[in-house]
Amino acid sequence: MNKVQIYTSSYCPYCIRAKQLLDSKGIEYDEVNLDKNPEKKIETMQKLNWRTVPIILIGDELIGGYDQLVSLERANKLDELLN
């Protein structure tokens, strides 16, 4: 199974929803909360060319944010990316 990493912020409702979706499917993920490290937040956003949280990666592939995660799930493609 491909590793899932999610960069989040504590106050972000989309981060909470993304984690709930992953949890509901029993998908394990590594969470990196960017609230406590503003330098890491800027570095991550620049490196991945993504400006909002959550930032979701499956394996080495940037999935995007919550909307992209939900779109993959609705299209029945999320499970394919995980395996």
Summary of the structure (lengths in Angstrom):
residues: 83
radius of gyration: 12.0
end to end distance: 4.6
largest distance: 35.7
contacts: 221
relative contact order: 0.23
helix: 45%
strand: 20%
